[in-house]
């Protein structure tokens, strides 16, 4: 893979949508040093044109943009039948958890607050691209950990663990999108239903029980807490 910045968006791996020149240069420098090719857009309108014309492996998207905002770009991308599969790493100076949760609920695959360490940016980009390869290859969330489709049971090899119904549903939702953070509100709506009042703490309690069950398979670390945002499923290392 060539370590250059693309003057033409055709053939670039990563689309960087960032209006601050210094930050965009920093992103591009470190991503190219890691072996990626990049193309930069300075506003949302230019980003939409690039998304329509190019093939991208990853979009790094600033939330606060001139013209068409980052959230509008995100909604357009995730609403596109042809491009919804492209992972999005949102970057923002907004520190409020509610802002990050909104982005995740709108379809962002990960969130990186400013200021950030360049090494973390590269690590998150690599992680998102690895997860995309798993999904696009048609593979399961993990080559080992499996959910029984008929009964609330999780198993690995010849080891089986019974789950409570809500633990099973929660794990099922998290495993559908490995590495994607799911906010507590999202899990409340999709596990318990939005027509039932359940406290947000119920999610934490259910996760705790689920981890205890997965511990019998030595897989409790597969459910990761993303502080201030929610939970995600990380496939076990092979």
BELJOPE-V931316 format. One record per residue. N is the residue number from 1. SS is DSSP state (~ for helix, > for strand, _ for the rest). PSI is psi in whole degrees, 0 to 359 (999 if undefined). OMEGA is omega in radians with two decimals (none if undefined). Layout:
BEGIN
n = (N N)
ss = (SS SS)
psi = (PSI PSI)
omega = (OMEGA OMEGA)
END
This chain:
BEGIN
n = (1 2 3 4 5 6 7 8 9 10 11 12 13 14 15 16 17 18 19 20 21 22 23 24 25 26 27 28 29 30 31 32 33 34 35 36 37 38 39 40 41 42 43 44 45 46 47 48 49 50 51 52 53 54 55 56 57 58 59 60 61 62 63 64 65 66 67 68 69 70 71 72 73 74 75 76 77 78 79 80 81 82 83 84 85 86 87 88 89 90 91 92 93 94 95 96 97 98 99 100 101 102 103 104 105 106 107 108 109 110 111 112 113 114 115 116 117 118 119 120 121 122 123 124 125 126 127 128 129 130 131 132 133 134 135 136 137 138 139 140 141 142 143 144 145 146 147 148 149 150 151 152 153 154 155 156 157 158 159 160 161 162 163 164 165 166 167 168 169 170 171 172 173 174 175 176 177 178 179 180 181 182 183 184 185 186 187 188 189 190 191 192 193 194 195 196 197 198 199 200 201 202 203 204 205 206 207 208 209 210 211 212 213 214 215 216 217 218 219 220 221 222 223 224 225 226 227 228 229 230 231 232 233 234 235 236 237 238)
ss = (_ _ _ _ > _ _ _ _ _ _ _ _ > > > > _ _ _ ~ ~ ~ ~ ~ ~ ~ ~ ~ ~ ~ ~ ~ _ _ _ _ > > > > _ _ ~ ~ ~ ~ ~ ~ ~ ~ ~ ~ _ _ _ _ > > > > > _ _ _ _ _ _ _ ~ ~ ~ ~ ~ ~ ~ ~ ~ _ _ _ _ _ _ _ _ > > > > > > _ _ _ _ ~ ~ ~ ~ ~ ~ ~ ~ ~ _ _ _ _ > > > > _ _ _ _ ~ ~ ~ ~ ~ ~ ~ ~ ~ ~ ~ ~ ~ ~ ~ ~ ~ ~ ~ _ _ _ _ _ _ _ _ _ > > _ _ _ _ _ > > > > _ _ > > > > _ _ ~ ~ ~ ~ ~ ~ ~ ~ ~ ~ ~ ~ _ _ _ _ _ > > ~ ~ ~ ~ ~ ~ ~ ~ ~ _ _ _ _ _ _ _ _ ~ ~ ~ ~ ~ ~ ~ ~ ~ ~ ~ ~ ~ ~ ~ _ _ _ _ ~ ~ ~ > > > > _ _ _ > > > > _ _ _ _ _)
psi = (128 138 72 160 131 127 332 136 339 124 351 148 312 130 118 120 99 127 342 117 315 317 318 318 320 315 309 319 311 326 321 324 332 359 4 157 145 158 139 135 141 352 171 324 316 322 317 321 317 322 327 325 331 171 122 145 334 144 126 115 120 138 319 105 151 152 231 121 165 321 324 319 317 313 320 314 313 345 357 126 325 339 1 339 345 123 146 124 111 139 133 151 351 124 353 134 325 326 319 318 319 315 318 320 335 353 357 142 338 165 136 113 148 147 153 159 132 324 325 321 311 318 319 322 314 318 317 321 325 317 323 321 322 314 315 336 354 9 166 173 329 146 353 304 128 151 134 128 345 330 156 77 138 141 160 115 234 9 132 142 128 140 155 154 316 328 318 313 319 314 321 316 317 323 341 329 81 131 348 127 130 123 157 319 321 315 322 315 321 343 310 339 144 0 5 133 118 135 149 330 337 325 315 318 318 321 319 317 322 317 321 320 316 339 332 339 7 37 23 336 352 338 109 137 128 104 129 3 310 222 156 158 126 117 142 150 141 999)
omega = (-3.09 -3.14 -3.11 3.01 -3.08 3.00 3.06 -3.06 -3.11 3.08 3.13 3.12 -2.93 3.04 3.09 3.12 -3.01 -3.08 3.14 -3.04 -3.07 -3.14 3.13 3.11 3.12 3.11 -3.10 -3.12 -3.06 3.10 3.11 3.07 3.12 3.05 3.14 2.92 -3.04 2.99 -3.06 2.95 -3.06 3.12 -3.06 -3.14 3.10 3.13 -3.14 3.10 3.14 3.13 3.12 -2.99 -2.98 3.03 -3.02 3.06 -3.08 3.03 3.01 -2.89 3.04 -3.11 -3.07 -3.11 3.01 -3.12 3.10 -3.05 -3.13 3.13 3.10 3.09 3.14 -3.13 3.13 -3.09 -3.09 3.06 -3.13 -3.11 -3.07 -2.98 -3.08 -3.10 -3.08 -3.14 -3.12 3.00 3.14 3.13 -3.08 3.03 -3.14 -3.04 -3.07 3.14 -3.11 3.11 3.12 3.14 3.12 3.14 3.12 3.13 3.13 3.07 3.08 -3.10 3.08 -3.08 3.11 -3.12 3.01 -0.12 -3.11 3.04 -3.14 3.13 3.12 3.08 -3.13 -3.12 3.14 3.10 3.13 -3.13 3.13 3.14 3.07 -3.13 3.13 3.12 3.12 -3.10 -3.07 3.12 3.14 -3.12 3.06 -3.12 3.13 -3.13 -3.06 -3.07 -3.05 3.02 3.04 -3.08 -3.04 -3.11 -3.11 -3.12 3.00 -3.10 3.07 -3.05 3.14 3.09 -3.12 3.12 3.08 3.12 2.96 -3.07 -3.10 3.05 3.13 -3.12 -3.14 3.12 3.13 -3.14 -3.13 -3.10 3.13 -3.12 -3.13 3.10 -3.12 3.13 3.08 3.13 3.13 3.14 3.11 -3.13 3.09 -3.10 -3.01 3.09 -3.08 -3.13 -3.08 3.11 3.14 3.12 3.10 3.13 -3.13 -3.14 3.13 3.10 -3.13 -3.14 -3.14 3.09 3.13 3.12 3.14 3.10 3.12 3.10 -3.13 3.11 3.10 3.07 -3.06 -3.10 -3.10 -3.12 -3.13 3.08 -3.07 3.04 3.04 -2.96 3.10 -3.05 -3.13 -3.08 3.04 3.13 3.08 3.13 3.12 3.10 -3.14 none)
END
